[in-house]
């Protein structure tokens, strides 16, 4: 809308200036024609009725010797007479006390005048803001015989007209500027009104989430097109909620199936040696054997070990299944991390606290579990290293506690980096792959983050960031 108003203003201004200029030119031509007609009638009247000289080419200067100035002054024209060959005879531009400095007419004007059907030609030119209009026509005696050529020159000073034009353009420009400002205001109001409904739809779309309840759009007044769009959005919300319910149900079922598979797999591992032990004991049992007590004790020990394995499996899955309780208490981080490291006897574990004391509101037990799990993984990653090194660093960063566990172990392969925090995923020959998934749940329950960087053959750095409050 603003562009159209601006373009229309420029076009109208251009057309106005062009029309004004054309009208000025037409007015000057018409004015000159009136003066020209009056002058010709006066000259014809002078030649017909008033002169006492014989009307011919040679007597033209004598006939109009004084009269030419009067005619020129009355009509405000410069008048000149030439013979039929273009030689100068007399002019109102000169007087008796000045030398004549008017050149003869050139042959182009003479040819054009003779070939013109009206035997009259008009020339226009402009110099330094002054317009000159000159006409050439034949002078006839009372018997309509050509006796000379009449040149009439009208001078028009255009400076006043141009000044008026500039003033007119200035005023017109002010009007267009006011129109342009009004157009901007109207465009803003209209666009705000039109886009208000679209903005509402856009905001709702940005707030749309798959696993959250989304509000429908209700508009009191809107165009039919917007209503169609709102109806389509509301239908999409209904379908999205249905899809979210189905997806959640499918995810839960899939999670239970995966968990059931993993539990079954882990339980089968100790059941197999238990079965073999029972079958072996059944075949070899001899009550009369003098070593029966030792064999029975060995058999019982084997069963108890497998039962303990099954118990640990059940405990691990139970701990993973329930979300950690967000217990918050004021904990001195430096000493708690040291306490967690004291349970490890390896002398290649180094502790580098960057603060003397560091307090945060966390669960002490959960913090110990995070540190021990990461250090245990680091120890397993450095098993085949001749000189293993594990560095644990604790520092304060803004309003967070930052704990890093660095090792020089085998590192993590690029292809499994995206799976490292997935439940039941493990790169070790033993274990259930729940450790990192479980501590990730703990950390995220406290609005913290865990990340890692790793390079094969060089080592891994795990970084835990927990808020102090």
C-alpha positions as CSV (number, residue, x, y, z in Angstrom):
1,X,0.0,0.0,0.0
2,X,2.8,2.4,0.9
3,X,4.6,1.5,-2.3
4,X,1.5,2.1,-4.4
5,X,0.9,5.5,-2.8
6,X,4.6,6.5,-3.3
7,X,4.5,5.3,-6.9
8,X,1.2,7.1,-7.6
9,X,2.5,10.3,-6.1
10,X,5.6,10.2,-8.3
11,X,3.6,9.5,-11.4
12,X,1.0,12.2,-10.6
13,X,3.8,14.7,-9.9
14,X,5.5,13.8,-13.2
15,X,2.3,14.1,-15.2
16,X,1.4,17.4,-13.5
17,X,4.8,18.9,-14.4
18,X,4.6,17.6,-17.9
19,X,1.0,18.9,-18.3
20,X,1.9,22.3,-16.8
21,X,4.8,22.6,-19.2
22,X,2.7,21.6,-22.2
23,X,0.0,24.0,-21.2
24,X,2.5,26.8,-20.9
25,X,3.9,26.1,-24.3
26,X,0.4,26.0,-25.8
27,X,-0.5,29.2,-24.1
28,X,2.6,31.0,-25.4
29,X,2.0,29.7,-29.0
30,X,-1.7,30.8,-28.9
31,X,-0.7,34.2,-27.5
32,X,1.9,34.6,-30.2
33,X,-0.6,33.6,-32.9
34,X,-3.0,36.3,-31.7
35,X,-0.2,38.9,-31.7
36,X,0.9,37.7,-35.1
37,X,-2.6,37.9,-36.6
38,X,-3.1,41.4,-35.2
39,X,0.3,42.5,-36.6
40,X,-0.5,41.1,-40.0
41,X,-3.8,42.9,-40.1
42,X,-2.2,46.1,-39.2
43,X,0.5,45.8,-41.8
44,X,-2.1,44.9,-44.5
45,X,-4.2,47.8,-43.5
46,X,-1.2,50.1,-43.7
47,X,-0.3,48.8,-47.2
48,X,-3.8,49.0,-48.5
49,X,-5.2,52.2,-47.1
50,X,-2.8,54.4,-45.3
51,X,0.5,54.6,-47.3
52,X,1.1,57.2,-50.1
53,X,4.1,55.3,-51.4
54,X,3.9,52.8,-54.2
55,X,3.6,49.4,-52.6
56,X,6.6,47.4,-53.6
57,X,9.7,45.7,-52.2
58,X,11.9,48.8,-52.5
59,X,9.4,51.1,-50.7
60,X,8.8,48.8,-47.7
61,X,11.5,50.5,-45.5
62,X,10.0,53.9,-46.4
63,X,6.4,52.9,-45.7
64,X,7.2,51.4,-42.3
65,X,10.1,53.7,-41.4
66,X,8.3,55.1,-38.3
67,X,5.2,52.9,-38.2
68,X,7.2,49.7,-37.6
69,X,8.2,50.9,-34.1
70,X,4.6,51.7,-33.2
71,X,3.3,48.4,-34.4
72,X,6.1,46.6,-32.5
73,X,5.4,48.5,-29.3
74,X,1.7,47.9,-29.4
75,X,1.9,44.1,-30.0
76,X,5.2,43.7,-28.0
77,X,6.9,42.0,-31.0
78,X,10.1,42.4,-32.8
79,X,9.3,43.0,-36.5
80,X,11.7,42.7,-39.4
81,X,11.2,43.0,-43.2
82,X,13.2,41.1,-45.8
83,X,13.0,41.0,-49.5
84,X,12.1,37.8,-51.4
85,X,15.8,36.8,-51.5
86,X,16.1,37.1,-47.7
87,X,18.0,40.4,-47.7
88,X,17.3,42.6,-44.7
89,X,15.2,45.8,-45.3
90,X,14.0,47.2,-41.9
91,X,13.5,46.1,-38.4
92,X,12.0,47.3,-35.1
93,X,15.2,46.0,-33.4
94,X,17.2,48.9,-34.7
95,X,16.9,52.6,-34.9
96,X,18.4,55.4,-37.0
97,X,21.3,55.9,-34.6
98,X,22.4,52.3,-34.6
99,X,24.1,50.3,-37.3
100,X,22.1,47.4,-38.7
101,X,23.5,44.0,-37.5
102,X,20.8,41.7,-38.7
103,X,21.9,38.9,-41.0
104,X,20.0,37.9,-44.2
105,X,17.7,34.9,-44.0
106,X,19.4,31.6,-44.8
107,X,18.3,29.6,-47.8
108,X,16.8,26.8,-45.6
109,X,14.2,29.2,-44.2
110,X,13.5,30.5,-47.7
111,X,13.0,27.0,-49.1
112,X,10.9,25.9,-46.2
113,X,8.7,29.0,-46.5
114,X,8.2,28.6,-50.2
115,X,7.4,24.9,-49.9
116,X,5.0,25.2,-47.0
117,X,1.3,25.0,-48.0
118,X,0.4,27.8,-45.7
119,X,3.4,29.9,-46.8
120,X,4.1,30.3,-43.1
121,X,6.6,28.7,-40.7
122,X,7.1,28.9,-37.0
123,X,10.4,28.4,-35.1
124,X,10.9,28.0,-31.4
125,X,14.0,28.0,-29.2
126,X,15.1,28.7,-25.6
127,X,18.2,30.3,-24.3
128,X,19.1,31.0,-20.6
129,X,15.5,30.5,-19.5
130,X,14.1,32.9,-22.2
131,X,11.9,31.5,-24.9
132,X,12.0,32.8,-28.5
133,X,9.2,32.2,-31.0
134,X,9.7,33.4,-34.5
135,X,7.4,33.2,-37.5
136,X,8.0,33.9,-41.2
137,X,5.4,34.8,-43.7
138,X,5.0,36.6,-47.1
139,X,4.0,40.2,-47.4
140,X,1.5,40.9,-50.3
141,X,0.6,44.1,-52.0
142,X,-3.1,45.0,-52.5
143,X,-3.1,42.8,-55.6
144,X,-1.8,39.8,-53.6
145,X,1.6,40.0,-55.1
146,X,4.5,38.9,-52.9
147,X,6.7,41.9,-52.2
148,X,8.7,40.7,-49.1
149,X,9.0,38.5,-46.1
150,X,7.8,39.4,-42.6
151,X,9.6,38.1,-39.6
152,X,7.9,38.4,-36.2
153,X,9.7,37.4,-33.0
154,X,8.0,37.0,-29.7
155,X,10.2,36.9,-26.6
156,X,8.9,35.2,-23.5
157,X,10.8,35.2,-20.1
158,X,10.0,31.8,-18.5
159,X,11.6,32.5,-15.2
160,X,8.4,33.7,-13.6
161,X,6.5,30.7,-14.9
162,X,9.3,28.4,-13.7
163,X,9.1,30.0,-10.3
164,X,5.4,29.5,-10.2
165,X,5.9,25.9,-11.2
166,X,8.5,25.3,-8.5
167,X,6.1,26.8,-5.9
168,X,3.3,24.6,-7.2
169,X,5.5,21.5,-7.1
170,X,6.5,22.4,-3.5
171,X,2.9,22.7,-2.4
172,X,2.0,19.6,-4.2
173,X,4.9,17.8,-2.6
174,X,3.8,18.8,0.8
175,X,0.3,17.4,0.1
176,X,1.9,14.1,-1.2
177,X,4.1,13.9,1.9
178,X,1.1,14.3,4.1
179,X,-0.7,11.6,2.1
180,X,2.4,9.4,2.4
181,X,2.5,9.8,6.2
182,X,-1.3,9.0,6.4
183,X,-0.7,6.0,4.1
184,X,2.0,4.7,6.4
185,X,-0.3,5.1,9.5
186,X,-3.2,3.4,7.7
187,X,-1.0,0.6,6.4
188,X,0.4,0.0,9.8
189,X,-3.1,-0.1,11.4
190,X,-4.5,-2.3,8.6
191,X,-1.6,-4.7,8.6
192,X,-1.7,-4.9,12.4
193,X,-5.4,-5.7,12.2
194,X,-5.0,-8.2,9.4
195,X,-1.9,-10.0,10.9
196,X,-3.2,-10.0,14.5
197,X,-5.1,-13.3,13.8
198,X,-2.2,-14.7,11.9
199,X,0.2,-13.8,14.7
200,X,-2.1,-15.6,17.2
201,X,-2.0,-18.7,15.0
202,X,1.8,-18.4,14.7
203,X,2.3,-18.1,18.4
204,X,0.1,-21.1,19.0
205,X,2.0,-23.2,16.5
206,X,5.3,-22.3,18.2
207,X,3.9,-23.4,21.5
208,X,2.6,-26.8,20.0
209,X,4.3,-29.7,21.7
210,X,3.8,-33.4,21.0
211,X,3.7,-34.7,24.6
212,X,1.9,-31.7,26.1
213,X,-1.7,-30.5,26.1
214,X,-2.1,-27.9,23.4
215,X,-4.8,-25.2,23.5
216,X,-7.1,-24.6,20.6
217,X,-7.4,-21.2,18.9
218,X,-10.6,-19.2,19.5
219,X,-11.0,-16.0,17.5
220,X,-13.9,-13.6,18.1
221,X,-13.7,-11.9,14.7
222,X,-11.7,-13.0,11.7
223,X,-12.0,-13.3,7.9
224,X,-13.3,-16.5,6.3
225,X,-9.8,-17.4,5.2
226,X,-8.4,-17.1,8.8
227,X,-11.3,-19.1,10.1
228,X,-10.5,-21.9,7.7
229,X,-6.9,-21.8,8.9
230,X,-7.9,-21.8,12.5
231,X,-10.3,-24.8,12.0
232,X,-7.5,-26.7,10.2
233,X,-5.2,-26.0,13.2
234,X,-7.7,-27.1,15.7
235,X,-8.3,-30.3,13.8
236,X,-4.6,-30.8,13.7
237,X,-4.5,-30.4,17.6
238,X,-7.2,-33.0,18.0
239,X,-5.3,-35.4,15.7
240,X,-2.0,-34.6,17.5
241,X,-3.5,-35.5,20.9
242,X,-4.8,-38.8,19.5
243,X,-1.4,-39.5,18.0
244,X,0.4,-38.5,21.2
245,X,-1.8,-40.9,23.2
246,X,-1.1,-43.7,20.8
247,X,2.6,-43.0,20.6
248,X,2.9,-42.9,24.4
249,X,1.1,-46.1,24.7
250,X,3.3,-47.7,22.0
251,X,6.4,-46.4,23.7
252,X,5.4,-47.8,27.0
253,X,4.6,-51.1,25.5
254,X,7.9,-51.1,23.6
255,X,9.8,-50.1,26.7
256,X,8.2,-52.9,28.8
257,X,9.0,-55.4,26.0
258,X,12.6,-54.3,25.9
259,X,12.9,-54.4,29.6
260,X,11.3,-57.8,29.8
261,X,13.7,-59.1,27.2
262,X,16.7,-57.7,29.1
263,X,15.5,-59.1,32.4
264,X,14.9,-62.5,30.9
265,X,18.3,-62.5,29.3
266,X,20.1,-61.4,32.5
267,X,18.2,-64.0,34.6
268,X,19.0,-66.8,32.1
269,X,22.7,-66.2,32.6
270,X,22.9,-67.4,36.2
271,X,20.1,-70.0,35.7
272,X,22.3,-72.0,33.3
273,X,25.2,-72.7,35.7
274,X,22.6,-73.3,38.5
275,X,20.9,-76.0,36.3
276,X,24.3,-77.5,35.4
277,X,25.3,-77.6,39.1
278,X,22.1,-79.3,40.1
279,X,22.4,-81.9,37.3
280,X,26.1,-82.6,38.2
281,X,25.3,-82.9,41.9
282,X,22.5,-85.3,41.1
283,X,24.7,-87.5,39.0
284,X,27.6,-87.5,41.4
285,X,25.7,-87.6,44.7
286,X,26.9,-90.5,46.9
287,X,25.8,-90.5,50.6
288,X,28.6,-92.9,51.4
289,X,31.3,-90.6,50.0
290,X,33.6,-89.5,52.8
291,X,34.0,-86.0,51.0
292,X,30.2,-85.5,50.7
293,X,30.2,-82.5,53.1
294,X,32.9,-80.7,51.1
295,X,31.1,-81.3,47.8
296,X,27.8,-80.2,49.4
297,X,29.4,-77.0,50.6
298,X,30.9,-76.4,47.2
299,X,27.6,-77.0,45.5
300,X,25.8,-74.7,48.0
301,X,28.4,-72.0,47.4
302,X,27.9,-72.2,43.6
303,X,24.1,-71.8,44.0
304,X,24.4,-68.9,46.5
305,X,26.7,-67.1,44.1
306,X,24.3,-67.4,41.3
307,X,21.4,-66.4,43.5
308,X,23.4,-63.3,44.6
309,X,23.9,-62.5,40.9
310,X,20.1,-62.7,40.3
311,X,19.5,-60.5,43.3
312,X,21.9,-57.9,42.1
313,X,20.1,-58.0,38.7
314,X,16.8,-57.4,40.3
315,X,18.1,-54.6,42.4
316,X,19.7,-52.9,39.4
317,X,16.5,-53.0,37.4
318,X,14.6,-51.8,40.4
319,X,16.9,-48.8,40.9
320,X,16.7,-48.0,37.2
321,X,12.9,-48.2,37.0
322,X,12.2,-45.8,39.8
323,X,13.1,-42.1,39.3
324,X,15.5,-40.8,41.9
325,X,14.0,-38.8,44.7
326,X,15.0,-35.2,44.5
327,X,16.3,-34.9,48.0
328,X,18.1,-31.6,48.6
329,X,20.4,-30.8,51.4
330,X,23.4,-28.6,51.9
331,X,26.4,-30.7,50.9
332,X,30.1,-29.9,50.9
333,X,31.1,-31.2,47.5
334,X,34.9,-31.4,47.9
335,X,34.7,-33.8,50.9
336,X,31.9,-35.9,49.5
337,X,33.7,-36.5,46.2
338,X,36.9,-37.4,48.2
339,X,34.7,-39.8,50.3
340,X,33.5,-41.5,47.1
341,X,37.1,-41.9,45.8
342,X,38.3,-43.4,49.1
343,X,36.6,-46.7,48.4
344,X,38.9,-47.2,45.4
345,X,42.4,-48.6,46.3
346,X,44.0,-47.8,42.9
347,X,46.9,-45.4,43.3
348,X,46.6,-44.0,39.8
349,X,43.4,-42.2,40.7
350,X,44.2,-38.5,41.2
351,X,41.9,-35.9,42.8
352,X,42.3,-32.2,41.9
353,X,39.8,-30.0,43.8
354,X,40.0,-26.4,42.5
355,X,38.3,-25.0,45.7
356,X,38.9,-25.5,49.3
357,X,35.2,-25.7,50.1
358,X,32.3,-25.9,47.7
359,X,28.7,-26.1,48.9
360,X,25.6,-27.1,47.0
361,X,22.1,-28.3,47.7
362,X,22.1,-31.9,46.4
363,X,21.6,-35.5,47.6
364,X,24.8,-36.8,49.1
365,X,24.1,-40.5,48.3
366,X,23.2,-39.7,44.7
367,X,26.4,-37.6,44.2
368,X,28.5,-40.5,45.5
369,X,26.7,-42.9,43.1
370,X,27.5,-40.5,40.2
371,X,31.2,-40.3,41.0
372,X,31.7,-44.0,41.8
373,X,30.0,-45.0,38.6
374,X,32.1,-42.8,36.4
375,X,35.3,-43.7,38.2
376,X,34.5,-47.4,38.0
377,X,33.9,-47.1,34.2
378,X,37.2,-45.2,33.9
379,X,39.0,-48.1,35.8
380,X,37.5,-50.6,33.4
381,X,38.5,-48.5,30.4
382,X,42.2,-48.5,31.6
383,X,42.5,-52.2,32.4
384,X,45.0,-52.9,29.6
385,X,47.1,-49.8,30.1
386,X,50.6,-50.1,31.4
387,X,50.4,-46.8,33.2
388,X,46.7,-46.0,33.7
389,X,45.8,-42.4,34.8
390,X,42.4,-41.3,36.1
391,X,42.0,-37.6,37.1
392,X,39.0,-36.3,39.0
393,X,38.5,-32.5,39.0
394,X,35.9,-30.5,40.9
395,X,35.4,-26.7,40.5
396,X,32.8,-24.0,40.7
397,X,31.5,-22.4,37.5
398,X,29.0,-19.6,37.8
399,X,26.1,-21.1,39.7
400,X,27.1,-24.7,38.9
401,X,29.3,-27.4,40.2
402,X,31.5,-29.0,37.5
403,X,32.9,-32.5,38.0
404,X,35.2,-34.0,35.4
405,X,36.5,-37.6,35.3
406,X,39.4,-38.0,32.8
407,X,41.1,-41.3,31.9
408,X,43.7,-42.4,29.3
409,X,41.9,-45.6,28.5
410,X,40.8,-47.2,25.2
411,X,38.3,-44.5,24.4
412,X,34.8,-44.8,22.9
413,X,34.3,-45.8,19.3
414,X,32.7,-43.2,17.0
415,X,29.9,-45.5,15.9
416,X,28.6,-46.1,19.5
417,X,28.9,-42.5,20.9
418,X,25.2,-41.8,20.3
419,X,24.3,-45.0,22.3
420,X,26.5,-44.5,25.3
421,X,23.6,-43.3,27.6
422,X,21.0,-45.7,26.3
423,X,19.7,-48.3,28.7
424,X,21.1,-51.9,28.4
425,X,23.9,-50.7,26.1
426,X,27.4,-51.7,27.1
427,X,30.8,-52.1,25.5
428,X,31.9,-54.5,28.3
429,X,31.7,-58.3,28.3
430,X,29.8,-58.2,31.6
431,X,27.2,-55.9,33.1
432,X,23.7,-54.8,32.2
433,X,24.5,-51.4,30.6
434,X,22.3,-49.5,33.1
435,X,25.0,-47.5,35.0
436,X,25.3,-44.5,32.7
437,X,21.6,-44.4,31.9
438,X,20.8,-44.4,35.6
439,X,23.2,-41.6,36.6
440,X,22.0,-39.6,33.6
441,X,18.4,-39.9,35.0
442,X,19.8,-38.7,38.4
443,X,21.6,-35.7,36.9
444,X,18.7,-34.6,34.8
445,X,16.4,-34.9,37.8
446,X,18.5,-32.1,39.3
447,X,18.3,-30.0,36.1
448,X,22.0,-30.9,35.4
449,X,23.8,-32.2,32.4
450,X,26.3,-34.9,31.6
451,X,28.5,-35.0,28.5
452,X,31.7,-36.6,27.3
453,X,34.5,-36.3,24.7
454,X,36.5,-39.3,23.7
455,X,39.2,-40.3,21.2
456,X,40.0,-43.9,20.5
457,X,43.3,-45.0,22.0
458,X,43.8,-41.7,23.9
459,X,41.0,-41.6,26.5
460,X,37.7,-40.1,27.6
461,X,36.5,-37.1,29.6
462,X,33.1,-37.2,31.3
463,X,31.8,-33.8,32.4
464,X,29.0,-33.4,35.0
465,X,27.4,-30.0,35.6
466,X,25.0,-29.7,38.6
467,X,23.3,-26.6,39.8
468,X,24.3,-25.5,43.3
469,X,20.7,-24.8,44.3
